[in-house]
Amino acid sequence: MMIAQTDDPIRDVAEQVADSLSHRGYAFVEDDKVEPLAATLRAFLQAAGIPLNVAGEAEPVGSAAI
């Protein structure tokens, strides 16, 4: 998988997670599954109460941008 820089930091992280899973032989994440992985990461962060730092500013938990 080739990492393409986007305006969505969570999508970029999802691509890195997908690559990491593949490199370790754990799972191969198809390109069309990176968006659902990003959505899962967002949902996890929100459910765990972990605020996102988007563009250098902390986002409140549960904000509309998540």
Secondary structure in CASP SS format (residue, H / E / C, confidence):
PFRMAT SS
TARGET T0000
AUTHOR 0000-0000-0000
METHOD secondary structure of the structure
MODEL  1
M C 1.00
M C 1.00
I C 1.00
A C 1.00
Q C 1.00
T C 1.00
D C 1.00
D C 1.00
P H 1.00
I H 1.00
R H 1.00
D H 1.00
V H 1.00
A H 1.00
E H 1.00
Q H 1.00
V H 1.00
A H 1.00
D H 1.00
S H 1.00
L H 1.00
S H 1.00
H H 1.00
R C 1.00
G C 1.00
Y C 1.00
A C 1.00
F C 1.00
V C 1.00
E C 1.00
D H 1.00
D H 1.00
K H 1.00
V H 1.00
E H 1.00
P H 1.00
L H 1.00
A H 1.00
A H 1.00
T H 1.00
L H 1.00
R H 1.00
A H 1.00
F H 1.00
L H 1.00
Q H 1.00
A H 1.00
A C 1.00
G C 1.00
I C 1.00
P C 1.00
L E 1.00
N E 1.00
V E 1.00
A C 1.00
G C 1.00
E E 1.00
A E 1.00
E E 1.00
P C 1.00
V C 1.00
G C 1.00
S C 1.00
A C 1.00
A C 1.00
I C 1.00
END
